Amino acid sequence: MGEALAPVGQIRQLTEVAEVAAVREGVSRGLPTQESWSVRDWVGVSEGRRAPRPQMRHVGSVVRVAEAGLRTGSGLSEPAPEAAPDSDTDDEASSSPAAGVPDVVAAFTEGDLPLGKADQLVRFEEGVRRVADADLLAADLGILLGRARDDEVLTGPQGRTLQRVSGLDEKSWQPPSR
């Protein structure tokens, strides 16, 4: 059964990447505002047309990662000239993102980082961007991204089994002892 669940996880990751790409494209085209919705409401209503609406927490993660891709020009679509962040952020927060955010979006898109971790890193960057030195923030984000990425290692007899190892998350990290 474990082997039967492995492709389910892979399909979930691919679906989330496609979901973020579709939201990014919709936002770049201005579809939420054309339909008089906030981005989050537009995603919920759109996805709820043929299936149960997704949880708002999930929608928030998808929208944050999609908008981070738009702001930084990373991902599958180019930033739109009028692509504005959702109403809970201001213009100052969306200007001049640190260099590490495109790497976060790319790691998510490549399947090396789950949506939740990508969202967490984007939220971290957005939360400290206004008060942090841009170079230090990019360096710190790079360190966090390096530790958060999932990895694949060879295990078993004679190293023949490829096993995926989850990267660091907020529950597994322990600060260095002093």
Rosetta blueprint (number, residue, H / E / L):
1 M L
2 G H
3 E H
4 A H
5 L H
6 A H
7 P H
8 V H
9 G H
10 Q H
11 I H
12 R H
13 Q H
14 L H
15 T H
16 E H
17 V H
18 A H
19 E H
20 V H
21 A H
22 A H
23 V H
24 R H
25 E H
26 G H
27 V H
28 S H
29 R L
30 G L
31 L H
32 P H
33 T H
34 Q H
35 E L
36 S L
37 W L
38 S L
39 V H
40 R H
41 D H
42 W H
43 V H
44 G H
45 V H
46 S H
47 E H
48 G L
49 R L
50 R L
51 A L
52 P L
53 R L
54 P L
55 Q L
56 M H
57 R H
58 H H
59 V H
60 G H
61 S H
62 V H
63 V H
64 R H
65 V H
66 A H
67 E H
68 A H
69 G H
70 L H
71 R H
72 T H
73 G L
74 S L
75 G L
76 L L
77 S L
78 E L
79 P L
80 A L
81 P L
82 E L
83 A L
84 A L
85 P L
86 D L
87 S L
88 D L
89 T L
90 D L
91 D H
92 E H
93 A H
94 S H
95 S L
96 S L
97 P L
98 A L
99 A L
100 G L
101 V H
102 P H
103 D H
104 V H
105 V H
106 A H
107 A H
108 F H
109 T H
110 E L
111 G L
112 D L
113 L L
114 P L
115 L H
116 G H
117 K H
118 A H
119 D H
120 Q H
121 L H
122 V H
123 R H
124 F H
125 E H
126 E H
127 G H
128 V H
129 R L
130 R L
131 V L
132 A L
133 D L
134 A H
135 D H
136 L H
137 L H
138 A H
139 A H
140 D H
141 L H
142 G H
143 I H
144 L H
145 L H
146 G H
147 R H
148 A H
149 R L
150 D L
151 D E
152 E E
153 V E
154 L E
155 T E
156 G L
157 P H
158 Q H
159 G H
160 R L
161 T E
162 L E
163 Q E
164 R E
165 V E
166 S L
167 G L
168 L L
169 D L
170 E L
171 K L
172 S L
173 W L
174 Q L
175 P L
176 P L
177 S L
178 R L
